[in-house]
Amino acid sequence: MKASNVPTAGYVAFGTMFYEPENLQMISSRAVKQLQDAGLRLITTDPVYGEDTEPLRAIKELKSGEWDFLFVNIINWIDTRGVFRVLHEFRNEPMILYSFGGFTDHEGTFEEKGTLISPAAGAGSTSLRLPMELWGIKFRYLFNAPDEPMDIDGIRCFARAAHAMKCLRKSRLGMIGFNDMGLYSTGYNPTLLRDRIGPEIESIDMLQLKNRMDGLGPDEVKAAMAAVTKDWEYPLGKPRDQVIEKAIKMYLATVKICQEKNFDTMSYKCVDGVDLEMGLTHAVPSSLVADAGYPYVDENDLGNSVAQLMLKFITGQTPTFLEHYEHHPEWILLGEDGYCPRAFMEGKPQIKDVSTVLLDGIAHCSNMKKGRMTLACLSEVKDGYRMHIVTGEGKERPKWVEMGVPLPSWPSVTFYPDAPVRQILDHVQSQHFAAVYGYYVNELVDLCALLDIETILDTA
């Protein structure tokens, strides 16, 4: 990842000049501490309580560093004009509009329960919400009850989404070839993608990949083979060294291209491309490319390259992609033909020779980890983009093979979704899903809202 996975917020608090500035500073400091304790980086400015020089001072200080979103903390009744001078300056940035709850004064007699002291943040924040909407500002409106902690879960969720949005604007998608098998479910308009979501796309020829492979030194290849294969196991017997070496060379060459081109992801034109024309199977090289930090997806699937990046930037995890194989009323068999990043692997890598059926190559038959999963598929539609989000439980794979391929089975899971399989298939957009372990639906929904992406949820 090019950027740190810790979100950064520009922080500004607003109040009124008719309350003591010291009180505003005290309330704001309490909020700042909670945000920092929650793991956010902050670029702060002192509370704004007027409409003359205070907004200009805050704007200058907020521009002193880079941040992912603006945290607009309304701590009491406000001067709306002063607030909107600041918000107007940053109106193209994502924001959290926050209403900071009051507190109870417990002084008094034994019979008294205390008095709620309300600085009236509710009045200030509600006066801003509709104008912010009408201005087209992308924001979440959050609050906390009196005497309660801030809504840290909601803040973190939006922060991760805003951070992912900023990272996407600087991202580059790499491909070897283009439009594998002529698939209509994987093509993208690069101009629209750059405009709406942010990433650039560059396609590399197979000749460029081959030249990088041919240019590798023997010592470099030998060292990489030893490091990569040190814990590999071979349930069908060890393949020939030449077959393993060719896979390692493709992996090394691809990573060099990713580094030179500053790519964030990679995809091969595999079926009609490297597998058919270069005499080896792409599965192991692509798995190693993902392990090196470049999320991979088969068949030039640009939408799910972006979906994997979204999940990576949100979670800090290595994502993967999964393909549909079989559907049952209660489960879906999800896996991939010999591809498995280490982060998704249960136990040691299991490698089998598939030269008799899939050209001259090797593939994973490693077992995948089990657990809760979030799946996402991003597609270009007539009016922009749509993301299909699915959650469920990945359980043990059955004993199965893709026709013509020997056991052991491909890396896969029996996926039990939280929504009915029939419902998911009525919404499915591609043969692929991007996937991570855990539940990250709320972050994806926030990110899609920031990017004007339609969402379809088949989730818990």
C-alpha positions, 0 to 999 in steps of 0.5 A, a space after each residue: 500500500 502506498 499510503 499508511 493505513 491509518 486514516 487522518 482527519 482534519 479536525 475543527 470544532 465550532 461554537 459561539 462567541 457567547 460562551 466562554 472560549 475556555 469552555 469551548 477549548 475544554 469540550 473540544 480537547 475532550 473530543 480530540 483525546 477520544 479521537 486520538 485514543 481511537 487511533 486517528 491521526 489529526 490535523 487540528 485547529 483551535 475552536 472557531 467561535 466567530 465569523 470574522 478572522 476565526 474561519 480564515 485562521 482555521 482554513 489556513 491551519 487545516 491546509 497545513 497538512 494532508 488529511 482524508 476527511 474533515 471532522 466538523 465537531 459542533 460542540 454548541 450553538 454556532 454562528 452558521 456563517 462562520 461555519 460555512 466559510 470553512 465548509 465552503 472552502 473544503 466542500 469537495 472533501 468528505 466530512 463527518 458532521 458531529 453533534 457532541 453531547 452535553 453533560 450532567 452536573 451532579 452537584 446538589 442535594 442527596 435527593 437531586 439527580 443532577 442537571 443536564 448541561 446542554 451547550 446546544 450542539 443539537 441546534 447547531 448541527 441540525 442547522 447545517 445538515 440540509 445546506 450541506 446536503 444541498 451543496 453536494 457535500 459527502 458527509 455522515 451525520 453522527 452524534 453521541 448522547 449526553 455523558 456518553 462516549 463519542 460514536 467511535 465505531 461510526 467515526 472509524 467506519 467512515 474514516 476507513 472509507 474516506 481513507 480508501 477513497 483518497 488512496 484510490 485516487 492515487 492508484 494504478 491498475 496493471 494488466 498483462 494483456 486485455 479482455 481475456 476471452 472477450 468477457 463482457 463482465 470484466 471490461 471498463 471505460 478507463 475515462 469513466 473509471 478515472 473520473 468517478 473512482 480515481 485509478 489509472 489503468 495500464 496494459 503491458 504486453 506479454 512481450 514485455 513480461 517475457 523480456 523481463 523474465 529473460 533478463 533475470 539473472 540466474 543467481 536471483 532466480 535461484 535465491 528466489 526459488 529457495 526462499 519461496 519453495 522452502 515449505 512447499 509440499 507436493 501431494 502428487 510428487 515434486 514437479 520438475 525443477 524447470 517447471 518450478 523455475 519458470 513459475 518463479 521467473 514469471 513472478 519475479 518479472 511481474 513484481 519488477 513490472 509492478 515496481 517500475 510502473 508503480 502499480 497497485 494491482 495486477 491481472 493476467 490475460 491468463 486463458 487466452 494469454 500467458 497460459 496459452 502463449 507462454 507455455 506455463 500456468 499462471 496460478 502460482 506466479 499470480 499467487 506470489 504476486 499477491 503475496 508481494 503486495 499486489 492484489 491479483 485477479 484473473 482475466 483482466 477483471 478491472 472491476 474486481 481489481 478495484 474492489 480488491 483495492 477498496 478492501 485492502 485500503 479499508 482493512 489493511 488485509 491482503 484481499 483475494 478473488 474467488 470464482 463461482 463453481 457450483 450453486 446449492 440452495 444453501 451454499 456456493 462453492 467458491 474457489 480458484 483454479 490453482 490460485 491462493 495467496 498466503 494470507 488465505 492459506 490454511 497450513 503449508 502450501 500444497 503444490 501439484 503438477 498440472 502439466 498433463 492437463 494445463 500446459 506445462 505448469 504447477 498450481 495450488 491445491 492448498 486448503 483455504 482458511 475458514 471464517 466470516 467473509 465479506 465479498 464485493 463485486 464492482 461493475 460498470 453499469 449504464 449510469 455509473 457503477 454498482 457494487 454487490 456486497 455479500 457476507 457469509 461463512 466460509 467452511 470446509 471445501 468438499 472433495 471436488 475437482 474441476 473437470 479433467 484435473 486430478 485431486 487434491 481439490 483447488 483452493 476453495 470454500 463452501 460458502 454459506 451466505 447470510 442471504 438466500 443463494 437464490 437472492 444472491 444469484 438474482 443480483 450477481 454481476 460477475 464470475 468473480 468476487 473480491 474477498 477478505 475475512 471479517 465484516 466490512 459492509 458498513 465501510 464499503 457502503 460509506 465508500 460507495 456513498 462517497 463515490 456515488 456507487 449504487 450498492 446491492 446488499 445480500 448481507 446479515 
